[in-house]
Amino acid sequence: MINYNYKNFISLLAKTRHLLVYDDGKLLKNHKDILEAFELYRYNNVNDAAISHISNILISVKVDMVLIYSNDYEKVLYLCNEILKYDKNIVITVILEEHNETCLKIANLADTLVYAPFETETLNKKISIALSAKLMLYGMMHTINTHKKFLNDTGIDAYLDAYQGDITILIEILSALSERVKSGELSHEFFCEIASELEKIGKIFAYHHYTAHMTTVFDEMAAFLRIYSFDDVEIEALEGFDYLVEILQDIRCYIDNFFVKRIFSDVYVFEHSLQDSIIFMINRLNNREDTKSELEFF
């Protein structure tokens, strides 16, 4: 049997990766060498302030792995759910000290678990295995996406034929989402659901050189929806939800015309129109009167 040196192994795997740490205060003291194996790591205490900013952190910084060590298992469960909601490709490693119902839920979400007390070599081994498994998955997805890129060379008709079925489903989903917004179903979870569907459309647009530039627009709109706070919504901001309905309907109409009906209206005209609408929506949802031509999202 080969005896792996997991300390060297994690150094190779982690040297270009970014780590986000949530800790009660005991992990950094005893295992700082593991954290420093990563290109960058960000350390957070497990408190209400840090937990509430998880979405902002995930959007603002690159994160490849999250390492969590806390006895507050409800907070750990919340973190796991928020991370997976944002990006299922982020590796989640959780250190547990108990076996209870909440721990079982955490185990179903995390990529790997370490039970305390543990040796440094055990943590090295667990992190190495979790990272290598995820990197293998990245490689497989890259291969799949490389095959999909053949559409760039086979013309617009092959591209539209390949994704017409997916788009037809998304058209129905967008219609349903629009109706739910109009009916007043407004929450952070619902906005994250809308964001996920927009990201799916953005990925489809990414598979052809003629439409690839649109991906950023969909991704940035999705990012805004994921971090939008409903805590202090004022009556003046309600008009922004009407803009969201119109944007979803405009997207539905365009992809229906483009992928299904094959009405080839200029994608760049659609891009600029969509950007303007999103800017109006963002301004209204944030209760701002100004409608600047540029925002940080674009």
N, C-alpha and C positions, 0 to 999 in steps of 0.2 A: 504494500500500500504506500502511496506517495504521501510524505509528511509535508504538507504545505506550511510555509511561513506566512501566516495571514497578516502579520504586521507589514511585511513587504508587499503583499498582495493588495491590501487596502490602500497603500501609498500609491501604487500604480493606478488603481481604479479611481481614487478620489482626487488625484492631483489637479484635475481639470473640472471638478464638480463643486457645487455650492451647497452648503449645509445650513439648515435652519434648526436651532436647538430651542426646545422648551424644557425648562428644568426647575425643580424646587430648590436648587442650590447645592446639590451634592455631586452632580455628574461632572461638572467642569473641574472641580478640585482634584478628583482622582483619575480622570481620563482625558486630560487636556491634550495629550499626544494624539489621540484619535481625532479630536476635532481639528487639530492643526495639520492633519494629513490632507485635509481638503484645501482647495485653492482659496476659498473664502468660507467663513462661517459667521452666522449671526446668532447671538445668544440672547434669549429672553427668559425672564422669570415667569413662572406660571401664576399670573394674577389676572384680575378682570380687565385691566387696561391693555395688557399684552394680548389677551385672548380676543378682545373686541376688535383689534386691528389686524387680525390674521388675513382678511381679504385684501386689505391695502398692501400688506407686506408681500403677499404672493404676486400681486400685480406689479408692484414697483421693483422687485428684485428677482433675479434668476434663482430658482430653487430646484435642486435635483433630489435632495433627500431631507426629510424632517426626522429628527431624533427627539423623542419625548420621554421624560422621566418625572413622574409626579404621582403622588398618592391621591390626588383629587381626580378620580376616574371619570366623573361627569365632564370635567373640563377636557380631559384627554379624549373622551368620546366626541365631544364637540369639535375639537381640533381635527380629529381624523375625518369627520364628516365634511368639514369646511375645506380641507385639503383635497379630498376626493371630488368634491363638488367643483372645485376650480380646475384640477388637472389630475386625472387618474394615473398619469405616468410618473408622478412624484413618488419616490420610495419612502414609505413610512415605517420607521422602527420604533417600537414602544417597549419601555422597560417597566415591568409590573412587579409588585410585591405581594399581591393577593390573588385569589381565585374567587370571583363572585360573578353575579349576573352581568354587571356592567363590563367587567373584564372580558367576559365571553363575547359581548358585542364588539369590544375593541379588537379582540382577536380575529373577528370576521372581517375587519376593515384593514388592519395593518398588514404590511408585507412580511414582517418578521417580528417576533417577540423575544425578549430576553427577561428571564426571571431573576430577581435579586434574592440573595447576594450572588454576584457573578465575578468571574475573573476577566481581566482586560482581554485576554486571548479569546474568550468566549464572545465578547462584544465585537472584537475585530472580525472573528469568523462570521458572525451573524450579519454584520454590515456588509462584509465582502460578498457573501452569498447573495444577499438581497440586491446589491448594486449590480453584480455580474448578471443576475437573472433579468433585471430590468434593461441592462445594456444589450443583452441578447435580443430582447423584445424590440428595442429600438432598431437593432440591425435588421430584424425581420420586417418591421414596418417600413424601413428605408428601402428594402428590396421591393416590397409591394408598391411603394410610391414611385420607385424608379420605373417599374413596369407600366404604371399608370401614365407616366410622363410621355409614353409613346404617342399619346394623343396629340402632343404638340406637333408631331411630325406627320400625322395622318389626316389633318384637316379638321375644320370646324364641324362637318357633318358627323364624323366618327365620334367626336367629343360629345355632341348633343345626343346622339343615339345612345352612347354609353351611360349617360346620366339622366336621361328623360324619365326613367322609372323612379329614381330617387327624388327627382324634382317634383314629380306628380304627387308623391306622398307629402313632401314639404309644403306644397301649395295648400293641401288640405290642413296641415298643421298650422300654417300661418293664418288661415281663415279662422280656425278655432281659437287661436291665441288672440286675434283681433277682437273676437266676440267676448272673450273673457275679460279683456281690458275694458271694453265698453260696458260690461255688466258690473264693473267696479271691483273685480278680483285683483287687488293690488297688494303685493307683499314682496319681501326680499326673495323668498323661495320661488315665487312666480317669475320675478325678473331674471333669476338665474336660469329658470327653465327656458325663457325666451332667449337668453344669451346663448344657451346650448344649441338651440335651433339655428340661430344666426351663424354660429361657428361652423355648423354643418354646411350651410350654404357657402360660407367663405371657403371651406376646404374644396368644395366642388369647383368653385370659380378658380381655385389655384391650379387646377389641372390643365389649363390651356393658356398659352402665352397671351392670347387676345383678352382674356378676362382676369388673369392672375393679379393684376394691380388692385382689383376690387376686394381681395381678401383682407387687406389691412382695414378697409372701411368697416367690414362686418366684424372683424376682431376687436376693433377699438370701440365700436358701439356696444358689443357684448361686454367688454371690460367696464364701460361706464355703468351698464345695467347691473353688473355684479356688485359694484361698490356703492350704488346709490342707497342713501339712507332714508328710510321712511319715518324716522323719529321726529323730525321737525317739519313735516310737510305743511305749508301754509295754503290757504284757500286760493291765493293768487297763482300757485304752482300747478293747480289742477289742469290748466290748459295744456300743460306739457304731456299729460296722459292722452289727450286728444291727438297731439302730434305723433305720439307713439303708435296709435291706431292707424293714422294715415301712412306712417312709414312702413308698417307691416303690410298694409294693403298695397302700397306702391311696389314693395319688393315682390309680393305675391304676383302682382300684375306683370311685372317685368320678366320674372323667371318663367311665367306661363307663356308669355309672348315669345321669349327667346328660345326656351328649350322644347316647348310643346307645339306652339303654333308656328314657330320658325319665322317670326316677324323680326327682322334683324335691325332693330333700332340701335343707334350708336351707344355703345356701352360707356363711353366717356361722358356723354351727356347725362346718362343715368347716374354715373358716379358723382358728378358735380351737383346734380339735383338732390341726390341722397345725402351728400355731405351737408348741403345747406339746410335740409330738413332736420338732420340730426343736431346741427348747431342750434336751430330754433328750439328743438325739443329740450336740449340740455339747458339752454338759457331759461326756459320757462320752468322746468323742473327744479332748477336752482333759484327760481324767483329773481332772475336778472332780466332787466329790460333791454340791455344792449345786445345786439346781434352781430358780434364781431365776425369778420370773414375767416379768421383763423382761431382755432382752439388748440390746446395742448394735445388733444386726441388725434389731430390730423397734421 
